[in-house]
Amino acid sequence: MNEIILTRHAFERYCQRVERIKRDELVELLRQHAERPTNKKRGYIELAGVWWRYGARNSAIILYTCYGRHHMDLPAAIRWAKRHRDRINLGGGEGFGSDGEAKAIRR
């Protein structure tokens, strides 16, 4: 699999949760790591230390969303959260004030 299809949503989430980067630079970085992913579990893939929701079509990897860098087994954490009708904080600044204290998230 050499082709990387990065959805707009996945790119935006990467910029929000990991770092701001040019789209072409990110695709090239992902292409370099796609041959040897760190982890691959049930529709989730970890490339260069970053977790993604992905799919595969022909010789392409399609990245649907970016969950960011995490020390945990993210697929297991997401399954646990779904089972317990809970959520996990994926970072990116949502839910925390500048003082580091948790804040209510408004919808």
Backbone torsions as a table, in degrees:
resi	resn	phi	psi	omega
1	MET	NA	111.8	179.2
2	ASN	-113.6	-25.2	-178.0
3	GLU	-81.9	133.9	176.7
4	ILE	-112.8	123.7	173.7
5	ILE	-108.4	111.0	-177.9
6	LEU	-104.0	112.0	179.9
7	THR	-69.0	158.8	178.2
8	ARG	-59.1	-42.3	179.5
9	HIS	-59.8	-45.9	-179.7
10	ALA	-62.5	-41.9	179.0
11	PHE	-63.1	-45.5	179.4
12	GLU	-61.6	-41.9	179.3
13	ARG	-66.5	-37.2	176.9
14	TYR	-61.1	-47.9	-179.7
15	CYS	-62.6	-32.7	-179.8
16	GLN	-77.8	-42.1	-170.5
17	ARG	-98.6	-19.7	-176.0
18	VAL	-119.2	-69.5	-179.9
19	GLU	-167.1	156.3	173.9
20	ARG	-79.3	134.1	-176.8
21	ILE	-155.9	155.8	175.3
22	LYS	-72.2	142.7	-177.3
23	ARG	-55.4	-45.8	-179.5
24	ASP	-61.2	-39.4	178.9
25	GLU	-64.8	-41.1	179.5
26	LEU	-65.6	-44.4	179.2
27	VAL	-59.5	-42.1	178.9
28	GLU	-64.2	-43.5	176.8
29	LEU	-59.2	-45.5	-179.9
30	LEU	-64.7	-40.0	178.7
31	ARG	-59.9	-40.1	179.5
32	GLN	-64.4	-34.1	-176.4
33	HIS	-95.1	-11.2	-175.0
34	ALA	-66.8	-28.4	-179.8
35	GLU	-67.2	-31.9	-179.4
36	ARG	-132.5	77.3	179.7
37	PRO	-65.2	147.3	177.6
38	THR	-66.4	-41.2	-178.9
39	ASN	-147.4	151.5	177.5
40	LYS	-150.9	114.2	-176.8
41	LYS	-144.7	123.0	168.9
42	ARG	38.7	55.4	177.3
43	GLY	86.2	4.0	176.5
44	TYR	-117.2	143.8	179.3
45	ILE	-139.1	140.8	176.6
46	GLU	-110.2	116.7	179.3
47	LEU	-121.1	125.3	179.4
48	ALA	53.3	37.4	177.6
49	GLY	80.3	8.1	-178.6
50	VAL	-118.5	132.2	179.8
51	TRP	-88.1	138.8	179.6
52	TRP	-134.1	152.3	166.1
53	ARG	-92.2	130.2	-173.9
54	TYR	-140.7	166.9	172.2
55	GLY	-140.5	167.9	179.7
56	ALA	-129.6	139.5	176.9
57	ARG	-142.7	124.1	-176.7
58	ASN	51.2	-118.8	-179.1
59	SER	-105.5	22.7	-176.8
60	ALA	-114.5	147.2	170.1
61	ILE	-104.8	125.0	179.2
62	ILE	-105.6	119.5	179.6
63	LEU	-98.6	115.8	-174.8
64	TYR	-90.2	-40.1	178.4
65	THR	-152.1	157.5	179.8
66	CYS	-112.5	129.5	178.1
67	TYR	-98.4	-11.3	177.8
68	GLY	93.0	-171.1	179.6
69	ARG	-89.8	132.8	-180.0
70	HIS	-146.1	146.4	177.5
71	HIS	-83.4	-13.7	-175.9
72	MET	-90.9	166.9	171.7
73	ASP	-77.4	93.9	-171.8
74	LEU	-59.5	-44.8	178.4
75	PRO	-57.8	-40.7	178.4
76	ALA	-66.4	-39.5	179.2
77	ALA	-64.7	-40.2	178.9
78	ILE	-67.0	-41.9	176.4
79	ARG	-60.9	-43.4	179.0
80	TRP	-60.9	-46.7	-178.8
81	ALA	-61.5	-41.9	178.2
82	LYS	-64.0	-44.5	-178.5
83	ARG	-61.7	-35.3	-177.3
84	HIS	-101.0	12.2	-178.9
85	ARG	49.8	49.2	-177.7
86	ASP	-125.7	178.5	178.4
87	ARG	-131.3	159.9	173.6
88	ILE	-117.6	147.0	179.0
89	ASN	-84.7	119.9	-177.5
90	LEU	-95.2	3.6	177.7
91	GLY	87.4	-161.2	-178.4
92	GLY	84.0	8.8	175.8
93	GLY	92.1	-14.9	-178.8
94	GLU	-67.7	135.2	173.2
95	GLY	88.7	-1.8	-179.8
96	PHE	-130.9	138.2	177.5
97	GLY	-82.5	176.6	-178.6
98	SER	-66.4	-19.7	178.7
99	ASP	-87.8	1.4	178.8
100	GLY	86.3	-4.8	179.6
101	GLU	-80.2	143.5	179.4
102	ALA	-64.8	140.6	178.3
103	LYS	-125.4	154.2	177.3
104	ALA	-67.6	139.7	177.3
105	ILE	-97.2	121.9	179.1
106	ARG	-92.7	143.1	177.8
107	ARG	-110.4	NA	NA
